[in-house]
Amino acid sequence: MAGKLRVTLVKSPISHTSATRGTVRALGLHRLGETVEVPDNPQTRGMARAIRFLVRTEEVSTAPVPAERRKTKEPSAAAQGGADEPTAGDRSPAARRTRPSTKKEESTA
């Protein structure tokens, strides 16, 4: 039992008791479809069992990943000091906008 449990919230706890909602929050679940990995111990198994009608659980194996399959992070260009792309603070407010403004501009002519 020294692995992890993957717990996914599949049903809303809205119409259930406050103890049930508290158990959902204590497991770290906030939204429908959200998945968290918790330690596999008797306490968390009991919590998952208490709300089994709201969640889906599965065991996660913690087998070590071989060295050749491990992903290594390469430092980004910004971390190396030679940032080619401007950051959000370097751009003008109009360039930072992700969607067009819904305000209509008035003409002063």
Residue frames as a rotation matrix with the C-alpha (Angstrom) as fourth column:
MET 1
0.555 0.832 0.000 0.00
0.832 -0.555 0.000 0.00
0.000 0.000 -1.000 0.00
ALA 2
0.011 -0.644 -0.765 2.94
0.541 -0.640 0.546 2.37
-0.841 -0.420 0.341 -0.28
GLY 3
-0.554 -0.189 0.811 1.83
0.829 -0.223 0.514 3.94
0.084 0.956 0.280 -3.57
LYS 4
-0.890 0.343 -0.300 -0.64
-0.285 -0.933 -0.221 6.60
-0.355 -0.112 0.928 -4.51
LEU 5
-0.220 0.897 0.384 -4.34
0.789 0.395 -0.470 6.74
-0.573 0.200 -0.794 -5.23
ARG 6
-0.991 0.049 0.126 -5.72
0.046 -0.755 0.654 8.76
0.128 0.654 0.746 -8.12
VAL 7
-0.370 0.896 -0.244 -9.12
0.708 0.102 -0.699 10.15
-0.602 -0.431 -0.672 -7.11
THR 8
-0.940 0.135 0.313 -11.42
0.170 -0.611 0.773 11.82
0.296 0.780 0.552 -9.65
LEU 9
-0.575 0.795 -0.194 -14.60
-0.076 -0.288 -0.955 13.71
-0.815 -0.534 0.226 -8.73
VAL 10
-0.949 0.224 0.222 -17.31
0.282 0.292 0.914 12.46
0.140 0.930 -0.341 -11.11
LYS 11
0.030 0.998 0.051 -20.48
0.754 -0.056 0.655 13.63
0.657 0.019 -0.754 -9.38
SER 12
-0.285 -0.104 0.953 -21.36
-0.215 -0.962 -0.170 16.88
0.934 -0.253 0.251 -7.66
PRO 13
-0.659 0.012 -0.752 -21.50
0.677 0.446 -0.586 16.91
0.328 -0.895 -0.302 -3.85
ILE 14
-0.764 0.321 0.559 -23.96
-0.305 -0.944 0.126 19.83
0.568 -0.074 0.819 -3.80
SER 15
0.181 0.971 0.157 -27.06
-0.668 0.004 0.744 17.96
0.722 -0.240 0.649 -2.60
HIS 16
0.202 -0.186 -0.962 -25.17
0.467 0.881 -0.073 15.86
0.861 -0.434 0.265 -0.04
THR 17
0.848 0.177 -0.500 -24.42
0.529 -0.213 0.822 16.36
0.039 -0.961 -0.274 3.64
SER 18
0.803 -0.568 0.178 -21.83
-0.561 -0.822 -0.096 18.82
0.201 -0.023 -0.979 4.86
ALA 19
0.355 -0.687 0.634 -19.68
-0.377 0.515 0.769 15.93
-0.855 -0.513 -0.076 6.10
THR 20
0.492 -0.123 0.862 -19.60
0.705 0.636 -0.312 14.50
-0.510 0.762 0.400 2.57
ARG 21
0.895 -0.156 0.417 -18.70
0.177 -0.734 -0.656 17.89
0.409 0.661 -0.629 1.10
GLY 22
0.671 -0.669 0.320 -15.97
-0.702 -0.434 0.564 18.26
-0.239 -0.603 -0.761 3.72
THR 23
0.343 -0.532 0.775 -14.50
0.152 0.845 0.513 14.89
-0.927 -0.058 0.371 2.80
VAL 24
0.703 -0.057 0.709 -14.42
0.711 0.035 -0.702 15.89
0.015 0.998 0.066 -0.87
ARG 25
0.851 -0.378 0.365 -12.59
-0.300 -0.920 -0.254 19.12
0.431 0.106 -0.896 0.03
ALA 26
0.583 -0.643 0.497 -10.21
-0.549 0.138 0.824 17.31
-0.599 -0.753 -0.273 2.41
LEU 27
0.420 -0.419 0.805 -9.13
0.608 0.788 0.093 15.07
-0.673 0.450 0.586 -0.47
GLY 28
-0.511 -0.669 -0.541 -8.28
0.108 -0.674 0.731 18.22
-0.853 0.315 0.416 -2.42
LEU 29
-0.576 0.392 0.717 -11.12
0.816 0.226 0.532 18.03
0.046 0.892 -0.450 -4.93
HIS 30
-0.675 0.299 -0.675 -12.82
-0.004 -0.916 -0.402 21.25
-0.738 -0.269 0.619 -6.01
ARG 31
-0.193 0.567 -0.801 -14.39
-0.914 -0.401 -0.064 20.78
-0.358 0.720 0.595 -9.46
LEU 32
0.710 0.490 0.507 -16.11
-0.215 0.835 -0.506 18.04
-0.671 0.250 0.698 -11.39
GLY 33
0.935 -0.354 -0.003 -13.62
0.142 0.383 -0.913 16.04
0.324 0.854 0.408 -13.42
GLU 34
0.375 -0.839 0.393 -10.70
-0.844 -0.484 -0.229 17.16
0.383 -0.246 -0.890 -11.27
THR 35
0.764 -0.227 -0.604 -8.17
0.273 0.962 -0.017 14.46
0.585 -0.152 0.797 -10.43
VAL 36
0.416 -0.673 0.611 -5.76
-0.882 -0.464 0.089 14.44
0.223 -0.576 -0.786 -7.50
GLU 37
0.194 -0.432 -0.881 -3.15
0.125 0.901 -0.415 11.94
0.973 -0.030 0.229 -6.38
VAL 38
0.512 0.042 0.858 -3.14
-0.809 -0.314 0.497 11.25
0.290 -0.948 -0.127 -2.66
PRO 39
-0.618 -0.777 0.117 -0.95
-0.766 0.562 -0.312 8.91
0.177 -0.282 -0.943 -0.59
ASP 40
0.157 0.632 -0.759 -2.25
-0.324 0.758 0.565 5.36
0.933 0.157 0.324 -0.43
ASN 41
-0.933 -0.354 0.057 -2.81
-0.164 0.279 -0.946 4.81
0.319 -0.893 -0.318 3.29
PRO 42
-0.595 0.746 -0.300 -5.76
0.797 0.596 -0.097 3.60
0.106 -0.297 -0.949 5.37
GLN 43
-0.393 0.450 -0.802 -6.92
0.316 -0.753 -0.578 7.16
-0.863 -0.481 0.153 6.11
THR 44
-0.572 0.160 -0.805 -7.22
-0.684 -0.634 0.360 8.28
-0.453 0.756 0.472 2.48
ARG 45
-0.899 0.310 -0.308 -8.67
0.047 0.769 0.637 4.91
0.434 0.558 -0.707 1.43
GLY 46
-0.517 0.731 -0.446 -11.34
0.798 0.224 -0.560 5.37
-0.309 -0.645 -0.699 4.10
MET 47
-0.389 0.346 -0.854 -12.10
-0.169 -0.938 -0.303 8.89
-0.906 0.026 0.423 2.88
ALA 48
-0.770 0.067 -0.635 -12.40
-0.637 -0.020 0.770 7.67
0.039 0.998 0.058 -0.72
ARG 49
-0.829 0.482 -0.284 -14.61
0.445 0.876 0.187 4.79
0.339 0.028 -0.940 0.40
ALA 50
-0.499 0.649 -0.574 -16.88
0.517 -0.309 -0.798 7.16
-0.696 -0.695 -0.182 2.35
ILE 51
0.063 0.503 -0.862 -17.61
-0.482 -0.741 -0.468 9.17
-0.874 0.445 0.196 -0.81
ARG 52
-0.700 -0.439 0.563 -17.34
0.161 0.671 0.723 6.29
-0.695 0.597 -0.400 -3.30
PHE 53
0.150 0.855 0.495 -20.64
0.857 0.137 -0.496 7.33
-0.492 0.499 -0.713 -4.93
LEU 54
0.859 0.137 -0.493 -19.07
-0.023 -0.952 -0.305 10.68
-0.511 0.273 -0.815 -5.93
VAL 55
0.198 -0.909 -0.367 -15.56
-0.866 -0.338 0.368 9.68
-0.459 0.245 -0.854 -6.99
ARG 56
0.945 -0.134 -0.298 -13.65
-0.051 0.840 -0.540 7.21
0.323 0.526 0.787 -9.13
THR 57
0.491 -0.811 0.319 -10.45
-0.702 -0.151 0.696 5.83
-0.516 -0.566 -0.643 -7.62
GLU 58
0.902 -0.323 -0.287 -7.55
0.055 0.745 -0.665 3.93
0.428 0.584 0.689 -9.12
GLU 59
0.675 -0.731 -0.098 -4.18
0.281 0.132 0.951 2.85
-0.682 -0.669 0.295 -7.82
VAL 60
0.836 -0.510 -0.204 -1.08
-0.471 -0.475 -0.743 4.47
0.282 0.717 -0.637 -9.29
SER 61
0.734 -0.648 -0.203 2.07
0.675 0.728 0.119 2.41
0.070 -0.224 0.972 -9.46
THR 62
0.862 -0.495 -0.109 5.19
-0.438 -0.835 0.332 4.12
-0.255 -0.239 -0.937 -8.23
ALA 63
0.626 -0.668 0.402 7.69
0.701 0.708 0.087 2.02
-0.343 0.227 0.912 -10.16
PRO 64
0.061 -0.672 -0.738 10.88
0.006 -0.739 0.673 3.98
-0.998 -0.045 -0.041 -10.86
VAL 65
0.955 0.243 -0.172 11.19
-0.134 -0.164 -0.977 5.35
-0.266 0.956 -0.124 -14.40
PRO 66
0.414 -0.853 0.318 14.29
0.871 0.473 0.133 4.14
-0.264 0.222 0.939 -16.29
ALA 67
-0.110 -0.578 -0.808 16.95
0.324 -0.790 0.521 6.81
-0.940 -0.204 0.274 -16.78
GLU 68
-0.913 -0.296 0.279 16.61
0.342 -0.188 0.921 6.85
-0.220 0.937 0.273 -20.58
ARG 69
-0.228 0.909 0.350 12.87
0.824 -0.011 0.567 7.56
0.519 0.418 -0.746 -20.35
ARG 70
0.055 0.217 -0.975 13.10
0.813 -0.577 -0.083 10.43
-0.580 -0.787 -0.208 -17.86
LYS 71
0.574 0.172 0.801 12.31
0.645 -0.697 -0.313 13.84
0.504 0.696 -0.511 -19.24
THR 72
-0.304 -0.701 -0.645 14.91
0.899 -0.434 0.048 16.46
-0.314 -0.566 0.763 -18.55
LYS 73
0.804 0.568 -0.178 14.01
0.503 -0.808 -0.307 20.12
-0.318 0.158 -0.935 -18.49
GLU 74
-0.217 -0.836 0.504 16.13
0.937 -0.323 -0.132 22.34
0.273 0.444 0.853 -20.62
PRO 75
-0.353 0.080 -0.932 16.49
0.535 -0.800 -0.271 25.90
-0.768 -0.594 0.239 -19.38
SER 76
0.623 0.663 0.415 14.39
0.742 -0.333 -0.582 28.39
-0.248 0.670 -0.699 -21.30
ALA 77
0.003 -0.614 0.789 15.85
0.754 -0.517 -0.405 31.27
0.656 0.597 0.461 -23.26
ALA 78
0.573 0.271 0.774 14.63
-0.202 -0.868 0.454 33.75
0.794 -0.416 -0.442 -20.61
ALA 79
0.975 -0.222 -0.002 16.40
0.072 0.304 0.950 31.81
-0.210 -0.926 0.312 -17.88
GLN 80
0.294 -0.915 0.277 19.63
0.949 0.313 0.029 31.88
-0.114 0.254 0.961 -19.89
GLY 81
-0.100 -0.313 -0.944 19.51
0.366 -0.894 0.258 35.66
-0.925 -0.320 0.204 -20.14
GLY 82
-0.938 -0.263 -0.226 19.04
-0.109 -0.395 0.912 35.88
-0.329 0.880 0.342 -23.92
ALA 83
-0.151 0.967 0.207 15.29
0.422 0.252 -0.871 36.26
-0.894 -0.044 -0.446 -24.19
ASP 84
-0.918 -0.152 0.365 14.32
0.392 -0.221 0.893 36.61
-0.055 0.963 0.263 -27.85
GLU 85
-0.172 0.940 0.295 10.60
0.629 -0.126 0.767 37.11
0.758 0.317 -0.569 -27.25
PRO 86
-0.634 -0.019 0.773 9.29
-0.419 -0.832 -0.364 40.06
0.649 -0.555 0.520 -25.25
THR 87
-0.814 0.396 -0.425 7.51
0.581 0.557 -0.594 39.28
0.002 -0.731 -0.683 -22.01
ALA 88
0.152 0.978 0.144 4.03
0.940 -0.188 0.286 40.53
0.307 0.092 -0.947 -21.18
GLY 89
0.440 -0.019 -0.898 5.51
0.586 -0.751 0.304 43.53
-0.680 -0.660 -0.319 -19.34
ASP 90
-0.597 -0.781 -0.185 7.56
0.314 -0.439 0.842 44.60
-0.738 0.445 0.507 -22.39
ARG 91
-0.632 0.403 0.662 4.60
0.732 0.032 0.680 44.78
0.253 0.915 -0.316 -24.78
SER 92
-0.865 0.396 0.308 2.14
-0.398 -0.916 0.060 47.62
0.305 -0.070 0.950 -25.16
PRO 93
-0.556 0.709 0.433 -1.32
-0.375 0.251 -0.892 47.24
-0.741 -0.659 0.126 -23.58
ALA 94
0.351 0.712 -0.608 -2.91
-0.885 0.040 -0.464 46.76
-0.306 0.701 0.644 -27.00
ALA 95
-0.161 -0.492 -0.855 -0.49
-0.724 0.648 -0.237 43.95
0.671 0.581 -0.461 -27.84
ARG 96
-0.935 -0.196 0.294 -1.25
-0.352 0.598 -0.720 42.21
-0.034 -0.777 -0.628 -24.52
ARG 97
-0.087 0.992 0.093 -4.95
-0.881 -0.033 -0.472 41.99
-0.465 -0.123 0.877 -25.29
THR 98
-0.808 -0.193 0.557 -6.06
-0.028 0.956 0.291 38.45
-0.588 0.219 -0.778 -26.06
ARG 99
-0.213 0.772 0.598 -9.37
0.964 0.265 0.002 39.38
-0.157 0.577 -0.801 -27.63
PRO 100
-0.610 -0.011 0.792 -10.68
0.389 -0.875 0.288 42.53
0.690 0.484 0.538 -29.24
SER 101
-0.948 0.246 -0.202 -12.26
0.055 -0.498 -0.865 45.10
-0.314 -0.831 0.459 -27.02
THR 102
-0.327 0.911 0.252 -16.06
0.945 0.306 0.120 45.22
0.032 0.277 -0.960 -26.92
LYS 103
-0.015 0.268 -0.963 -16.09
0.371 -0.893 -0.254 49.00
-0.929 -0.361 -0.086 -26.36
LYS 104
0.476 0.186 0.860 -17.12
0.874 -0.211 -0.438 51.09
0.100 0.960 -0.263 -29.31
GLU 105
-0.554 -0.728 -0.404 -14.76
0.725 -0.660 0.195 53.92
-0.409 -0.185 0.894 -30.02
GLU 106
0.597 0.767 -0.236 -16.46
0.583 -0.617 -0.529 57.29
-0.551 0.178 -0.815 -30.47
SER 107
-0.169 -0.625 0.762 -15.31
0.934 -0.349 -0.079 59.54
0.315 0.698 0.643 -33.23
THR 108
0.010 0.094 -0.996 -14.68
0.652 -0.756 -0.065 63.18
-0.758 -0.648 -0.068 -32.28
ALA 109
-0.805 -0.376 0.460 -14.99
0.589 -0.407 0.698 64.60
-0.076 0.832 0.549 -35.77
